[in-house]
Amino acid sequence: MAEITAEAVKALRERTNLPMMECKKALMEADGDQEKAIKILKERVKGLQVKVADRVTSEGRVATMSSADGLSAVMVEVRCESAPVAKGDDLLFLCDQLCKQLLNGPGAASPDELLSQPCPDKPGMTLRELHEEALNKIRENIVVARVLKVAGPVASYTHHDGSLGVLVQATGTNATAPVLRDVAMQVAALNPGVCLPEQLDPTTVAAARAKETEEAKKSGKPDNIIEKIVDGKMRLFYSNEGVLIAQPFVKDDKKTVEQALAASGLTALGFTRWRLGQ
């Protein structure tokens, strides 16, 4: 058997980012052959994935990233078993690389499709290999659960603890307007049910309008005035029903979200709000 030197172990560790003892064991099995040792380590990762696959992943992170021009944004959810791992550098780096590739690459419809793509900051490595490296190093179940990319104007927001992420889309030409991120933060904080009135149940809306119309008619005012009264009542109804654009804007409650966006030449289109594990 070839002598396994400290330099050889160090070289393998630098290539794999795995513990020294794991690298030494693999080199001993491979009789000092670095490439064969890497194959052995990869096979162990596959075995580890099977071993930990059924473990509960109740921790993790929802990460977001937006392009500088505001014309695209992404969100990924990575789950793990423990809070320390969720806050650790390895998982944070994995989230960062997934977001970068999803944002700047060809896109991906699924986690598996994204994992097959290159790792942006580690030439020659795929995201799957980065994921396997993290799994082998940390030794707990790590799952890339969801991925999403949307076109802009769009802003993204991640809650400070990584438990919540939001993407807010709009139409208009002012894709980098700060108000769009403000609205994303509002979605995170207030959890509206829908973005637009037309996304509510039409039957519920029709019933509410009929009720308000009947009440307004009791005033005996002209039809055109009654219509304005009903429209005002319906704006309040939409706000109470959790329609984002009808809610008071958190940074200026004299305006609705719709009005705040309009002041920057934007019209809300929709939002996606992910809570970790939900």
N, C-alpha and C positions, 0 to 999 in steps of 0.2 A: 504494500500500500504506500502511495506517495505521502510524503511528509506534508501535513497541513500547517502552513506557516501563518503567523499572525497577520502578515501582509495580505495573504490570500483571503483570509476571513474578512479583513477590513475592506478589501476590494469588492467582495460579494455583498457585504452589508451596504456599501455605498451604492451598489446597483439595485438592491432590492429593498433597502430601508427596513430590514427585518432584524430581530435581535441577534447578537453575536453568536449565542449558543445554537440558534436555529441554523445560521449560516455554516457554522463549523460542522454540525451534524450532516448537513446536506453535502458539504465538500468531502467529508469522510466517506459517505455512501457513493459519491461520484468519483472517488479516488483522485481528488484534487482538480477535476475538470470543472471549470467555472460554468460553462454552458449546460453541462449535464446537471450540475447542482441547481441551476435556475429552473430546469424542467422538473426536478424533484420537488422543489419548493412550490411550483405551480400546481403539481398534483396534490400536494398537501392542502393547498388552498381549496381545491375542489372538494376534498374530503371534509374540510372544516365547514364549508358552506352547507353540506348535507347535514353535518352534525348540529349546526346551530340554526338551521332553517325554521324550526318550529318554535324557537324562543320568541317571546312576546317583545315587540318593538314599540314601546309606549312613549319613548323619548325621541328626540331628533331635532330637526330644524326645517323650517320653510324659508327658503332663500329667494330673493328677487334681484333682478339687475335690469337696468334700462340703458339704451343706447344714448350717446351724447346728444343726438339730434331729436330725441324723443319720438322716433318713428318706429321703434320696436322695443319690446320688453319681454322678460321671461320670468318664470317662477318654477322652482323645483322643490320637492319634498323628499328629504332623506330621513329615514327612521332608524333608530338604534335602541339598545336595551337600557342604557343608563344615562343619567343627567351629566355626569362628568365627561363621558364620551361625546355627548351632544354639544358640549362647550369646548371640546378639545381641538387642538390645531389640525389634527388629521381629518376630522369630519368637516371642519370649517373649510379646509383646503379643497376637499372633495366637492363640497357645495359650490365653492368659487369656480372650480374648473368646469363643473357641469353647467353652471350658468354662462360662463364665458363661451363655451363651445356652442351651447344652444342659441345664444344671442348672435354670435358672429359666424356660425357655421351654416350648413344647409337646412337646419331645423330637424326636428324629430317628433314623430307622432306617439312614441312610447319610450319608457325608460330603457328598454332593451336596445332600441334603435340608437338612442343617444350614447349608450355605453359602448357601442361598437365604433364610435368616432374618436378622432385623435384627442389627446390631452393637450390643451393649448400651451401650457408652460412646461411640459416635459416631452420634448421631441422624441419620437420613436416609441412612445407609450400610448396605449389607448386608455380611454376612461374606464373601461372594464378592468384593465390591468391596475389602474390606480385604485379602483374600488377593491380589487382582490388584495392589493398591497395593504390597504387600510384594514381590511377584515383579518388578514393574517397577523398583522401587527397588534391589533386591539383585542382580537379573539372574542368578539361578540357579534351577534347578528346585525348587519347593516344593510338596509334595503332602500334602493332608489324607488320611491313609491309612485310619484307623479311628476310629470313635466308638462310645461305649457309655454307656448310662444305666441304673442299677439302683435298685431300691427298697430301703429300709432296714428294720430297722437295718443300717447299712452304714458302713464306714470306708474311707478312701482313704490311699494312701501313694505318694509319688514319690521315687525315689532322688535324691540330691543332684545328680547329673550329668544327670538327665533321661533316662537310658537304660532305666529300668525303672519300671513302675507297677503298683499292686495295688489291687483292690477286694475287701473281705471282707464277705460278707453273713451275717446271723444272724436268728434269730427271738427275740422277747422284747420287753419294754417299755422296757428301759434303753438306748435308742438312742445316747445320748451317752457311754456308759461308755468310759473311756480304754483299757480292755483290748482293745477291738475294733481300735483303731489299732495297739496293740502286736502283735496277731496279724497284722495286715497287714504290719508290718515283718518279722515272722518269716517270712511267706510270701515276701517279697522276698529275705531272706537265705538261707533253707534250700531254697527251691524244692520244696515237697512235690508229689508226683504227683497226689494227689486230696485232697478235703476229708474225705470220709466213707468208712468201710469198705465200704459197699454200692456204692461207685463202682469198686471193684476188680473184676477178673475173677472171677466166681462160681466158676468151675472151680478157679482157683488157690487161692481161700479154702477151698473144700471139701476140697481135697487137703491143705492145711496143717492144717486141723482134724482130719482123719482121722489124719494122721501123729502129731499131738500127743496125740490120744486113745489111739492104740495104745501110745505110749510111756508115758503116764500109767497105763494099765491094768497095766503090768508091776510097779507099786508094790504092787498088791494092795489098795489102799485102796477104801473104799466109793464107789459111783457118784456120790453127791453131792459128795464130796471131789474125785474125778477131774474132775468138771465144772468145779469152781472152779479146779483146776490148769490145765485146758485153756484156760479163759477168760483166765487170767493170761498163759499162753504166747501166746495169740492177740493180746493187747494189745501184746506185744513184737513179734510178727509184723507187726501193722498199722503200728507205728512204723517198723520196718525197711523196710517196703514204701512208705514215704512218705505215710502217711495223716496229714493235718494234725492232726486232733483227738486222735490217739493219741501225737503227739510230745510230749516234755517242753517245757513252756512256757519260753521263753528267759529270762524275768525271774524265774522261780522253778521250777527244774527238779525240785522235789519234787511238782509238779503237772503234769498233762497240759494241753494246750491246752483240751480239753473241760472239765476241772475249773476252769481259770482263768476261762473264759467263764461257766460255771455259777454261780460265786461272784458274778457281776454280773447274774445272771438271764437269761443269754443262751445260745442253742444255735446252733452253727455251721450254716450252710445251704450255703455254697459260696464260692468265690473265683475271681477272674479275675486272671491275672498276664500282663502284656504286656512282652516284651523288645523294644526298638527293632529294627525290621526283621525280626522273626521272627513 
